[in-house]
């Protein structure tokens, strides 16, 4: 999770990823930032996100992102 937080903070340094629970729903992160996050997750964790995984529920919080990463790594 620590590695994920570093990636997120590099992409969006002004966002409090520890507290936010509606990153997409409240438009806290942009579509460009989502694409950057996807690219970094793919490269860093060696996973591939399919269009089925690119839904708001998986990107609304750091916890949701981490759950998705863990699921895809398994």
N, C-alpha and C positions, 0 to 999 in steps of 0.2 A: 504494500500500500504506500510505503514511503517513496518508492520509485515513481509511482503514479502521481503522487502529490507534487513531486519535483517537476514532472513533465507538465502537469496542469498549470503550475505556478510560472513556469517558463513561458507558456503560451499566453496565459491570462494573469499577469501579475497583480492586477487590481481586484481579483475575485477571491472571496473567502470560501474556498472549497470545503473547509471543515464544517461550515454552517449552512451553506446554501443547499436547498432541497428541490429547487425548481429552476435549474440553470437554463433549460430550454423553454419551459412553459412561461417563465417571466422574462424571457429574451435577454438573459444576463450574458450568455455566450452567443456569438453569431454563427452563421452557417460556415463562414470561412474558418473560424476557430474550431468548429466541430471537425472540419476536414483536416485541419492541422493536428488535432488530437488523434483522429483515426490514423493518420500517417505515422505519427510518433508511436502509437500503441503497436501498430503492425511491425515497425522497425525494432522497437525496444524489446517487446515481449515475443516476437516471432509468431504472431497470430494473424489471421486474416478475417476481417470483418466483412460479412456478406450484407447485401441490402436489407435482409431480414433483421439484422442486429441494429441497424441504424434507425432506431426509433427513439422518441423522447424519453421513454421509461428508462432506457439504458444510459442516457446522457444527462438526466436531471440532477444527479449528484455524484460526488466522488465515490460514494459507497456503491451506487448502482454501476458506475464504470468499473470499479474494482471487481464486483460480482461477475460482470460480463467477461472481464479479462481472465479471471480464475476459471470460469466455465469453458472458455475457448482454449485455455491452456491444457485443460484436463483431457 
